[in-house]
């Protein structure tokens, strides 16, 4: 049988590749973005409670009402705007499904979607499966700042969507008020939809900074869909639960795809999360928690030859290895895994043209013991172990 692939050039994700290599070699896995510590026992007990209460059948397609209501209240308290819990919030089995369904709902064959790169690797395949064309805008080291005037030159009559991500994976940067104001001005008077990936909303680590969500800006709010992840907030990535918010007109179209893609998300966990989020400290405490982890890790490797600018957000830390080696970042990442026993992610994997800035990404959402063990190996890397 002759199978016609819809993605003939698409391989295995870099996360799968590097995690598999870590398992194969026994390396400490600082590549894939997941915590290696347990989530709160109180949350686990709530899940068990609702399983035992019989909440084990299909949830309503948009999500369990009590959870949607809790999220509406949370959004209002954090961002000062209201979303109707019944018509403007949808619970999804993971942020990736939310992103995929949003792109499928609004991107038509021949449409162009501006993607700020490096970019999380689900964006472009989803655009291509919808029949659209991804138009990359490449951020440049070492500042990784968006030049909105330059990005604006990519906008034309075919542009149907712009995808943004803040805090940013893999860079660990954040967009500020001037960025969102520039984006708002750029899309005013157009038919462009903004898809805002905000799964690390509670992991803003820059001192004095706050999360600049599209939800804060009225003109952006009416044309944006924002995506969030419970996995990132609750240290439970394996639960694959997230949600998306947007104006009722947009959400109506989103749900047309969502209902025939997955229909609904895990029922007992939705009830459990609704109860758990009654305490705002479960998310308001995250910046301090992860700032301590970031600073702990950076202090551990400060005597290494890696150059690190502290991450502004997420639980990822970039490291410039240009003083160590002239290798490509993918080759260097593989050698780090095999020879030094620490698995990392090469940032070029997040560019469509594989742009190599000689930068790798560490995940510091690990126990202190794991970070200490990894740092001990990292400190054995020096300029004499490179290929310069």
Secondary structure, 3 states (H helix, E strand, C coil): CCCCCCCCCCCCCHHHHHHHHHHHHCCEECCCCCCCCCCCHHHHHHHHHHHHCCCCCCCCCCCCHHHHHHHHHHHHHHHCCCCCCCCCEEEECCHHHHHHHHHHHHCCCCCEEEEEECCCCHHHHHHHHCCCEEEEEECCCCCCCCCHHHHHCCCCCCEEEEEEECCCCCCCCCCCHHHHHHHHHHHCCCCCEEEEECCCCCCECCCCCCCCCHHHCHHHHCCEEEEEEHHHHHCCHHHCCEEEEECHHHHHHHHHHHHHHCCCCCHHHHHHHHHHCCCCHHHHCHHHHHHHHHHHHHHHCCCCCCECCCCCECCEEEEECCCCCCCCHHHHHHHHHHHHCEECEEHHHHCCCCCCCCEEEEECCCCHHHHHHHHHHHCCCCHHHCCC
